[in-house]
Amino acid sequence: MTKQILIFSDLDGTLMDHYTYKSTEALPVIKQLNSANVPIVLTTSKTIDEVKAIQSDLHISDALIVENGAAIFLPKALFKTQPKDTNSEGDYWVKSFCPPRQHWLDIIKKAPTNFASLYKGFSTLTIKELAEITGLTVEAAELAKNRHFGEPIHWMGDESSKLAFIEYLETAGATILHGGRFFHVSGESDKGRALNWLTQYYKETFQFNNISSIALGDGKNDIAMLEAADYAVQIRSPVHDFPELKKHINVIQTESYGPAGWAEALHQILPEPLPMQVCPANIL
């Protein structure tokens, strides 16, 4: 029996180059996957507004996992029936896993005053400052600031102070995820939990008994997603080593960086040519 394939992909440093934010080397593989109806679920720390723009550029139209697994956005055009425990927001059914952003902003504001000069959150950075820190365009930085479920922190202090600040946040109920440039303050959600929910939803909705999930990522905030998937692809990074995984079976570490490594790994895992998959467009 042909397995239904689901692909969960991080963006920065994975499907998008760490420095240029381009996906050039991966585009031929994306085209192949689209032709075979293989869902590519962009799974990222980015906001829904950022990811919608990237999806459009990459010609991808599947479900989205945003803000490090805080929420899943299911396009109503593909999923006609509203899933249980979701909200309707514009063109999407939204499954959220944690409290909204304001909850975490209130906790951050109550932090001891000795931390105040050591960090800046997305909510306090100007669009220009955020563009300078990230290398994003001003337009892209504006989309990045519009978060719904958590607050990324740009740390400017020493490591011991950072650990003390994180200890305060965790004591207040926050979960901390470390990304490439920021650490993210949010609830008890992660990319792995979102992957598991969406995989189960595909199984129930499309009555699949044979799903194979492939996750691709480069950072520490991808660990939960990589360990939850059937196949874990660690994309080589130009700025840090491969994060350590507890999982050791079906783990690939790429030789190439970013989108070139993304394409390299999927050529290694997937059969050639790709068999036609039955979702999403052919079912609902």
N, C-alpha and C positions, 0 to 999 in steps of 0.2 A: 504494500500500500504506500502511495506517495504521501509523505508528511506535509502538512500545511506548515509553511515557514512564516515566522514572525520575526522581524528584525527591529531591535531597539538600539538606537544610536545616539550617543552623546554628540554635541556639536563642536564647541571650542576645543581645538587640539585633536579632534577626532575626525569628524566629517568636514570640519573647516580648519584650515591651516592656523596654527597658533599665532603667527605673525600677520598674515595677509587676510585672514578670514575667507579665503577662497576655497572652493571645493573641486577645482578643475579635474584633478586626477580621478575623482570618484564618479564624475558625471556619466561615463559610459556604463558603469555598473548600475547606477541608479536607473538609467534608461532600460537596461535589461530587466531589472526587478519590477519596474512599472509595467513592462510588457507582459510579464508573467503573473501579474496581480499579486506580487509579494508585498504585504504592507511594510512600510518603513516608518516606524514610530519614533519621531524625534523626541529624545528624552534628555532634558537639559536643565540647567539652572536658569535659563533665560525666561522672560515673561511671555505670556500668550501673544502680546502685540509683536514682540521681536520674532517669535517663531513663525507666526503667520506670514510675515514678510519673507523669511528665509524659505519656508515651505513653497511659497509662490515662485521664488527664484529657482528652486531646485525641481519644480514640477512634481511635488509630492502632495498628496491630499488625504493622508490617513490620520488616525488619532494622534494626539499630542500629549506628552507628559512634560509639565512645566515646573519651574521653580524647585528643582531637585526632588520631584515626586510629590509635591504638595497637592497637585491636582492633575486630573486627566480631562482633556477636552475631546469629546467625541463628536465629529461633524454630523449634524442632522441629515445632511445629504446622503451619507452612507448608512447611518443607523436611524432608521425611521421611527422606531419605538423607543420611548424614553426608558432607560435602565432604572432599576430600583436605586433609591438613595442618591439620586442626582438632581441637580438644579438645571433649569432652562435658562441659558444666557445667550441671546442672539442666535447665531447659527450653530450653537453647540449644546450638548448635554454635558454638564460638568460634575465630575466626581471629585470632591475635595477630601483631604485626609487630615487637615489640621486647621486651627483657628486662623482668622484673617490677619493681615499684616499689622493692623493697629494694635492688636493684643501684644505683639512682640515689641513694637515701638514703645508702648507704655512701660514694658519691663526694662528696656534699654535706658529710657529716660530716668528710671529710678536707680540706676547704677551709682555706686559711690563716686563722688565728684573727682577723686584723684585719677579716674580713668578718662575724664572728659576730653583732655587734650591729646590723648593717645590714639584716637580713632576718628573716622568719619563714616557714617552710614550713607547708603544711597539717598535716603530721604533728606540729608543735610548737604550733600554735594550739589553744586550747580551742574547744569548740563555740560558746560564747558569743562569743568574740573573732571567730571566723569569721562568725557571724551579724551582728555589728556592722559588719564590713568590707564584707560583700557585700549586706546588706539582706535576707538570707534569714531565714526562720523558724528557730528552734532545731532543729526536726525536719528541715527541708531541709538545714541546715548539717551535721547529723550524717550524712546520706546523702552529702553532698559530700566529707566527710573520708575516706570509705571508698574510697580509690583503689587500683587494681591495677597500673598500668603507669607512673606518673610522679608527679612532685611539683610542684605549683604553688607559686610563690614570691611572697610579698608583700614588695616592696622598700621600704625606708625610708631608704636612703642617697642620696647624690648620683649624678648620671649617670655621672661618670667611674669611680667605684667600682663601679657596676653593670656597666659595660662590662668592667672588669677581672675581676669575678666571673664574668661570662658567658664570658670568654676562658678562665678556669680550667676551667669546666665543659665547654666545647667541646673543650679539649685532652684532657680525661679521657674523651672519647667521647660526650658528651651532645649532643643536639639541642635547641635552645631555640626555643620558639614563643611569640610575644607575643599574649596575649589582651587582653580589655578591662580587667581589673583586676589580673591576675597575669601573670608569665611562667612557662612550663611547662618543666620539665626532664624529658626522656624520651629515647627512642631515635630511630633514623633512621626515623621514621614520620611521616606527615602525612595530612590528610584527602584529599588528591588521590590518594595511593597506595591508600588504602582504597577510594575511589570507583572507581578503575580495576579493582581486584580484584573488587569486587562487581558492577560492570557486566559484566565478562567472565564471572563466574559465572552471572549471569542469561542471558547469551547461550548459554553451553554447556548449562545446565540446561533452559532452556525452548526451546532451538534458535531463538533470535531472531537475525535478520540485520539488523534495522532498529530499533535502540534510539536514542532521543534523551534525553540526560541534561541535567537542569536543576539547577544549583547556586545556592543563595541564601545569602549571608553578608554580614557587615558589617565583620569585623575582619581583622587581619594574619594570624591563624592560619587564615583561610578562603582565603587566596590560592591555595594549591596546589589546593584543591578547585575553586575558580572557574576556574582555568586548565585543569584536566583535563576539565571538563564541556563539552558542546556549547553550552550557553547559560549565561552567567555573569550572575547578578543581584547587584549590589552594593546592599545596603540602606542607605539614608541613616541616619546615626547622629547623635544629639544631642550627642555628646561628642568626636567626631573626624572628620576628613575621610575621603573614600573612599581606602582603600589603593591604591597604584599597581599596576596589572596590566601584564604583558607582552602579554597577550591583548587584542586590539582588535576582533575580529569576534564578533558575537552577544553583546555586553556591554550590559547595561542598568543604569543608575543611577537609583534610584527618587527620586521627589519626596517621597513620604511616608516616615515613620519606622517602624521595627520591623514589627509584623504588618500594619499598614495598607499599608506598602510591599511586603510579601510578597504580599498579595492583589492589589495594583495590578499588580505585575510578571507574576504568573501569568495574570491576565486579559488582559494584553497579549500574552503568548507563546502561550497555549493557545487552541484553537478553542472556539467556543461553538455548540452544547453539546459537552461532551467526549465523544469516541467511547469505547465500552466497551473496556477493555484486557483482555488475556488472563491477567494474572498479578497477584498470586500465587495467589489462592484457587481459581481455575478450573483449575489444572494439577495441583498436587500433592495 
